[in-house]
């Protein structure tokens, strides 16, 4: 899963970025509204953390531009605690949720997980497909109750496919959501990670749709 953090406070931006990376996300950073708007308009993110008080372009304007252009990426805005009007303006502009400063980064993580789950149609922090269970809260995966030892790339790949169960996901889309903007992207590495995942899971879960990509077929009782 790939997140964009748009925050001009260098320390806060760094803190959020490090926390998100430790939780298994790929993170891009922007430090002003214009840069943030450009990245959010041109890169495919699973969620965006957006400060309202930004230089060059304020967060509300950036958000309104994304929504006007049809961008539906979930957005969590950061507001000042005593500015209720900012919260109202952000929600009206198209924000999906907000956190007031100062905040605990654990709350931001929880809200980001919830936004991504809801965007993919999942209500629970645990996503299950047959014998495979993904715990998005702890960033762990299990098969038949046994924990899988996955690398960060393998976990992100499995997580993305399970969040999008029933959909055919192209290698290009996987690359765009597994690596940050500065990574030397190579879609051929996806095949390698798919092979490793299949071997570690030991179950026939990931389907190759020839010429199109990969799919985890959703069971009828998927949550």
C-alpha positions as CSV (number, residue, x, y, z in Angstrom):
1,X,0.0,0.0,0.0
2,X,1.3,3.4,-1.0
3,X,0.7,6.6,1.0
4,X,1.4,10.3,0.3
5,X,2.2,12.6,3.2
6,X,1.7,16.3,2.5
7,X,3.0,18.2,5.5
8,X,5.3,21.3,5.6
9,X,6.5,20.7,9.2
10,X,9.7,18.8,8.5
11,X,9.8,16.9,11.8
12,X,6.1,15.9,11.7
13,X,6.5,14.8,8.1
14,X,9.5,12.7,9.0
15,X,7.7,11.2,12.0
16,X,4.7,10.3,10.0
17,X,6.7,8.9,7.2
18,X,8.9,6.7,9.5
19,X,5.9,5.4,11.4
20,X,4.1,4.5,8.2
21,X,7.1,2.8,6.8
22,X,7.6,0.8,10.0
23,X,3.9,-0.3,9.6
24,X,4.7,-1.7,6.1
25,X,3.6,1.2,3.9
26,X,5.4,2.7,0.9
27,X,5.5,6.5,1.5
28,X,6.1,9.5,-0.7
29,X,6.6,13.0,0.9
30,X,5.6,16.5,-0.2
31,X,6.3,19.6,1.8
32,X,4.1,22.2,0.2
33,X,0.6,22.3,-1.4
34,X,1.7,22.5,-5.0
35,X,4.0,19.6,-4.8
36,X,1.4,17.6,-2.9
37,X,-1.3,18.4,-5.4
38,X,0.9,17.4,-8.3
39,X,1.8,14.0,-6.8
40,X,-1.8,13.3,-5.8
41,X,-2.9,14.2,-9.3
42,X,-0.4,12.1,-11.1
43,X,0.5,9.1,-8.8
44,X,-1.8,6.3,-7.7
45,X,-2.0,6.4,-3.9
46,X,-4.1,4.2,-1.6
47,X,-4.5,7.1,0.8
48,X,-3.2,10.7,1.4
49,X,-2.4,12.5,4.6
50,X,-2.9,16.2,4.0
51,X,-2.2,19.1,6.2
52,X,-4.5,22.1,5.7
53,X,-2.1,24.9,6.4
54,X,0.4,24.5,3.6
55,X,2.6,27.0,1.7
56,X,2.2,27.6,-2.1
57,X,-1.2,26.0,-2.1
58,X,-3.4,25.3,1.0
59,X,-4.7,21.8,1.6
60,X,-8.3,22.7,1.0
61,X,-7.5,24.0,-2.5
62,X,-5.4,20.9,-3.3
63,X,-8.2,18.6,-2.1
64,X,-10.9,20.5,-4.0
65,X,-8.8,20.2,-7.2
66,X,-8.4,16.5,-6.7
67,X,-12.1,15.9,-6.3
68,X,-13.0,18.2,-9.2
69,X,-10.6,16.1,-11.4
70,X,-12.4,12.9,-10.2
71,X,-9.6,11.7,-7.9
72,X,-11.3,9.4,-5.3
73,X,-8.2,8.6,-3.2
74,X,-9.1,8.5,0.5
75,X,-7.8,11.7,2.2
76,X,-7.1,12.2,5.9
77,X,-6.7,15.9,6.7
78,X,-4.6,17.3,9.6
79,X,-6.3,20.2,11.3
80,X,-5.6,22.5,14.2
81,X,-7.4,21.4,17.4
82,X,-9.1,24.8,18.0
83,X,-10.2,25.4,14.4
84,X,-13.5,23.5,14.0
85,X,-14.1,25.5,10.8
86,X,-11.1,23.8,9.2
87,X,-12.7,20.4,9.9
88,X,-16.0,21.4,8.4
89,X,-14.2,22.9,5.3
90,X,-12.1,19.8,4.9
91,X,-15.1,17.4,5.0
92,X,-17.1,19.7,2.6
93,X,-14.1,19.7,0.2
94,X,-14.1,15.9,0.0
95,X,-11.9,14.7,2.9
96,X,-12.8,11.3,4.2
97,X,-11.6,11.8,7.8
98,X,-9.6,14.2,10.0
99,X,-7.2,14.2,12.9
100,X,-6.6,17.3,15.0
101,X,-3.1,18.4,16.0
102,X,-1.4,17.4,18.3
103,X,-2.2,13.8,17.8
104,X,-0.7,10.3,18.5
105,X,0.7,8.7,15.3
106,X,-1.0,5.5,16.3
107,X,-4.4,7.2,15.8
108,X,-3.3,8.3,12.3
109,X,-2.3,4.7,11.5
110,X,-5.6,3.4,12.7
111,X,-7.5,5.9,10.6
112,X,-5.4,5.3,7.5
113,X,-6.0,1.5,7.9
114,X,-9.8,2.2,8.2
115,X,-9.9,4.4,5.2
116,X,-8.0,1.9,3.0
117,X,-10.3,-0.9,4.2
118,X,-13.5,1.0,3.6
119,X,-12.3,2.1,0.1
120,X,-11.8,-1.6,-0.7
121,X,-15.2,-2.6,0.8
122,X,-13.9,-4.3,4.0
123,X,-15.3,-3.5,7.4
124,X,-13.0,-5.5,9.6
125,X,-9.3,-5.1,10.3
126,X,-9.0,-8.8,9.4
127,X,-9.4,-9.9,5.7
128,X,-9.9,-13.6,5.1
129,X,-9.9,-15.6,2.0
130,X,-10.2,-19.4,2.5
131,X,-7.3,-20.5,4.7
132,X,-5.5,-17.2,4.5
133,X,-6.0,-14.4,7.0
134,X,-4.6,-10.9,6.8
135,X,-4.4,-8.8,10.0
136,X,-4.0,-5.2,8.8
137,X,-3.6,-3.9,12.3
138,X,-0.5,-6.0,13.0
139,X,0.6,-6.3,9.4
140,X,0.7,-10.1,9.7
141,X,-0.6,-12.9,7.5
142,X,-1.5,-16.4,8.5
143,X,-2.4,-19.6,6.6
144,X,-4.5,-22.2,8.5
145,X,-3.6,-20.4,11.7
146,X,0.1,-20.5,11.1
147,X,2.0,-17.2,10.7
148,X,3.7,-16.5,7.4
149,X,7.3,-15.1,7.4
150,X,7.0,-12.5,4.7
151,X,9.4,-9.8,3.6
152,X,7.9,-6.3,3.5
153,X,7.5,-6.5,-0.3
154,X,5.8,-9.9,-0.1
155,X,3.4,-8.6,2.6
156,X,2.5,-5.5,0.6
157,X,1.8,-7.5,-2.5
158,X,-0.4,-10.0,-0.6
159,X,-2.1,-7.1,1.2
160,X,-2.9,-5.3,-2.0
161,X,-4.3,-8.4,-3.7
162,X,-6.4,-9.3,-0.7
163,X,-7.8,-5.7,-0.3
164,X,-8.8,-6.0,-4.0
165,X,-10.2,-9.6,-3.9
166,X,-12.1,-10.5,-7.0
167,X,-10.4,-7.9,-9.1
168,X,-7.7,-8.6,-11.8
169,X,-4.7,-6.5,-10.8
170,X,-2.1,-5.8,-13.5
171,X,1.6,-6.0,-12.9
172,X,1.8,-2.2,-13.6
173,X,-0.7,-1.4,-11.0
174,X,1.1,-3.6,-8.4
175,X,4.4,-1.9,-9.2
176,X,2.7,1.6,-8.8
177,X,1.4,0.6,-5.4
178,X,4.3,-1.3,-4.0
179,X,7.2,1.2,-4.7
180,X,7.7,4.8,-4.0
181,X,8.2,7.4,-6.8
182,X,12.0,7.2,-6.7
183,X,12.3,3.4,-6.8
184,X,13.7,1.9,-10.0
185,X,10.6,0.1,-11.0
186,X,10.6,-3.2,-12.8
187,X,7.4,-5.1,-13.3
188,X,9.3,-8.3,-13.8
189,X,10.1,-8.4,-10.1
190,X,6.4,-8.9,-9.4
191,X,6.6,-12.4,-10.9
192,X,9.4,-13.2,-8.5
193,X,7.4,-12.0,-5.5
194,X,4.3,-13.9,-6.7
195,X,6.3,-17.1,-6.9
196,X,7.7,-16.6,-3.4
197,X,4.3,-15.9,-2.0
198,X,2.8,-19.0,-3.5
199,X,5.6,-21.2,-2.2
200,X,5.4,-19.7,1.3
201,X,1.6,-20.0,1.5
202,X,1.4,-23.5,0.1
203,X,-2.1,-22.9,-1.1
204,X,-3.6,-22.2,-4.5
205,X,-4.8,-18.7,-3.8
206,X,-3.2,-16.3,-6.3
207,X,-4.5,-16.8,-9.9
208,X,-2.6,-15.7,-12.9
209,X,-4.9,-14.2,-15.5
210,X,-2.9,-14.5,-18.7
211,X,-2.0,-11.2,-20.3
212,X,-3.8,-9.2,-17.7
213,X,-2.3,-9.8,-14.2
214,X,-3.2,-11.5,-11.0
215,X,-6.3,-12.1,-8.9
216,X,-7.4,-13.5,-5.6
217,X,-10.9,-14.8,-6.1
218,X,-13.2,-13.6,-3.3
219,X,-15.2,-16.4,-1.7
220,X,-18.9,-15.8,-1.2
221,X,-18.4,-15.3,2.6
222,X,-15.5,-12.8,2.3
223,X,-15.7,-9.9,4.8
